[in-house]
Amino acid sequence: MVQKMDSIWFDGKLVPWDEANVHVLTHTLHYGVGVFEGIRAYRLKDGGSSVFRLKEHVERFFHSAHIVEMEIPFTEEEIVDAIVETLKANKMPEGYIRPLSFVGAGAMGVHPGSNPIQTIIATWPWGAYLGEEALENGIRVKTSTFSRHHVNAMMTKGKVCGNYVNSVLAKREAVADGYDEAMMLDTAGFVSEATGENIFIVRKGVIKTTPLTSILDGITRASLMELAEDLGYKVVEQQFTRDEVYTADEAFFCGTAAELTPIRELDRRAIGKGGFKVAKHLQGEFFKVVAGENPKYEHWLHRYAV
Ligand code: PMP
């Protein structure tokens, strides 16, 4: 259960948590055209707080809306301010932030006409998405029987509500089969991404991640690529197959919720010799960055005071 907070920002103002409700004929509820973000605020080492890469998340939020031709009736700056306002209202020095824009009630049918575009921002505490133990010891993953979206069916650069039916199906299947997470292949059979994470593998010291074809352009992915390069690693974006993951020295998932989670096993095959040397190095550096301990990446932090 999500922990109940005081307020949710709803179309320009804060409303009590229990009053942030919509009509059952809300268009998005029926047809899935809505866009959202997942953002994290972290407590900083110096006692302050910051939202990690807030500008980039809000920019992607608007890009997602543009892709599905939804006009969010606020500016990016207004959404940035509203996110901070919501964190403050809920007295949250850290936590998870969920902006969502959706097509409200009015016309039905797949052409929503002039139904209102509504926007909410909710925040709640959210610890390690796959568990603290996963961050430390890695997870067991299954290649999904579900393919990731064909790029001309659903547009994966948009963080669009309806796209996540595919994620829910893959995640449910993986969990029911006793795994922690699903790895999905694209429709050509190459590794794509997980249900809410991008993927990296490490082979002979080179870090490889999937190109931006069938995947969400993850902000954690981009951050880790930059961080890894700055630490002297060679990073390449290149298609790879599931057997390349089986035989990789290391593999890991990343995302706002999952942060950097090592993959211990894929389809019952242990990956590498354990230890997660590169993954742990990057994870440690990433956690320093989000905690404001590396001044080089101060520009990734949107500081605020509760
Ligand atoms: N892929 C998918 C399908 C996701 O839902 C997410 C989470 N937003 C990611 C990748 C990782 O993206 P980010 O690092 O921006 O959270």
Residues whose N, C-alpha, C, O or C-beta is under 5 A from the ligand:
A	BS01	PMP	G38 E193 A194 T195 G196 E197 N198 L216 D217 G218 I219 T220 R221 C254 G255 T256 A257
